[in-house]
Amino acid sequence: MTTSAATRLGAVPQYALLAGPLMSMLDSSIVNVAIAPIAKEMGASLQDVQWVTSGYLLALGTGLASTSFLARRFGTLGVYTTGMLAFTIASALCALAPTIDLLVAARILQGLTGATLVPLAMSMLMGSSGASQNISPLAGMLLFLGPALGPSLGGLLIGTFGWRSIFLVNLPVGLLAVLAARAIPTGIAPGPRPGARLDTFGLALLALGLFGLLLGLDRGESGTWSQSVSWLPLGVGALLLIGYVAHARHVAQPALDLRIFRDRGAALSFGLCAAASVAAWSILFLLPVFLQQVQGYTALMAGIALLPQGILTGLGTVVGQQIADRIGVRRTVLIGFAVLLAASLGLLAVDSGTSLWLTSMVLAARSAAIGLVITPLLTVVNLHLRPDEQADANTVFNVVQRIAASLGIGLLAGLFTAESTSAGPVTALHDVAVTVAALAGVATVCSAFLPRTPRSDGVPVRPTS
């Protein structure tokens, strides 16, 4: 992809490339506020309804296994557009589902079809020539607004139109995005690769391994780490993924190419992205619970408090790239994690009586710091890659991010629950804050080992490792 191709990303193609990731991320969190209404209308237990959320997330993570092959075989743009259309149809099926079993099945279909949206959109938006520089700040915000917007938008829609409206809202967004995809320049999306082969055995190892690992982490989030329902799928999934890594080393066209990890800078970037995911998602998961159960706010008010962090994360990604262009990736990421360290310690000021605006400001500062590191780290990953390799890299990024986020939520939610029982929820929140701050401190030190990646005239320079 050339820089000139990137500059042709006007409002219509940007909408097409952002609508898919936004819908996928929004549907990861929007259903959380609909669990009780769904259970009441369908006469189902909360345990059964929980699979409306878990089934989607498991399918989304597992579906990542086939993303790279599909992009190679059928072309990035074609797979992305088909994925958006299929996700929109699956959303309609969710809205029309008459029973809990059919709703869970539709959500699994929704997760599978939505798996391609984020990595392939990232491949086209943040390619090796720095297309991310040429998207608007609003576009950057939308990429990270979904998780924060989900609870507040879900509460508003459910209160006004009922729970089925949280799925129906995807229909106009998705259909317009499919039409708008016609305006995406073909130069930013690698076409089908002749001779692309399906690594059937590797795909099975990867898909089953991701499913087992994510299932174990999902069960662990429910506080069952010591039970076989968590550690058995977790162990089997980990073994299958280790088997895939060994298999991929001896295959010419593996289901997911892991050779990017041979580059020290790229491997460190993935590790730092994982640290940022743990820091971001664990607090995003715990704070709404704390705001509602300890401070007594409604779900809608808690969702509103989270909105500034989504906006600041998006702005941080744009500002982070601009700063990295001037002072380099290493310094930018180091500054970002140092700010994250300080802002995480700011959570020590939050207690049962803290005002909502102060809590919101602390969360916003943390999110701005996370936004500051993400795009520069992706720059390090993508600088070595040809356009046809970016789908693999961004798929790996999403796999690492999803596993890290699930692991962080599970472990820190377990810490929060245990400490809440023994010392109270305020002390528990402070312990989690200190843990996240310590992680940010380690990431700050590790950032000093990133390769120098200065940029000049919008053209990236290959990092030295």
Sequence and secondary structure as in RCSB ss.txt:
>XXXX:A:sequence
MTTSAATRLGAVPQYALLAGPLMSMLDSSIVNVAIAPIAKEMGASLQDVQWVTSGYLLALGTGLASTSFLARRFG
TLGVYTTGMLAFTIASALCALAPTIDLLVAARILQGLTGATLVPLAMSMLMGSSGASQNISPLAGMLLFLGPALG
PSLGGLLIGTFGWRSIFLVNLPVGLLAVLAARAIPTGIAPGPRPGARLDTFGLALLALGLFGLLLGLDRGESGTW
SQSVSWLPLGVGALLLIGYVAHARHVAQPALDLRIFRDRGAALSFGLCAAASVAAWSILFLLPVFLQQVQGYTAL
MAGIALLPQGILTGLGTVVGQQIADRIGVRRTVLIGFAVLLAASLGLLAVDSGTSLWLTSMVLAARSAAIGLVIT
PLLTVVNLHLRPDEQADANTVFNVVQRIAASLGIGLLAGLFTAESTSAGPVTALHDVAVTVAALAGVATVCSAFL
PRTPRSDGVPVRPTS
>XXXX:A:secstr
  HHHHHT  HHHHHHHHHHHHHHHHHHHGGGGGHHHHHHHHT  HHHHHHHHHHHHHHHHHHGGGHHHHHHHH 
HHHHHHHHHHHHHHHHHHHHH  SHHHHHHHHHHHHHHHTTHHHHHHHHHS TT GGGGS HHHHHHHHHHHHHH
HHHHHHHHHHH TTHHHHTHHHHHHHHHHHGGGS GGGS    TT    HHHHHHHHHHHHHHHHHHHHHHTT T
TSHHHHHHHHHHHHHHHHHHHHHTT SS SS  GGGGSHHHHHHHHHHHHHHHHHHHHHHHHHHHHHHTS   HH
HHHHHHHHHHHHHHHHHHHHHHHHHHH HHHHHHHHHHHHHHHHHGGGG  TT  HHHHHHHHHHHHHHHHHHHH
HHHHHHHTT  GGGHHHHHHHHHHHHHHHHHHHHHHHHHHHHHHHHHH HHHHHHHHHHHHHHHHHHHHHHHTTS
    EETTEE     
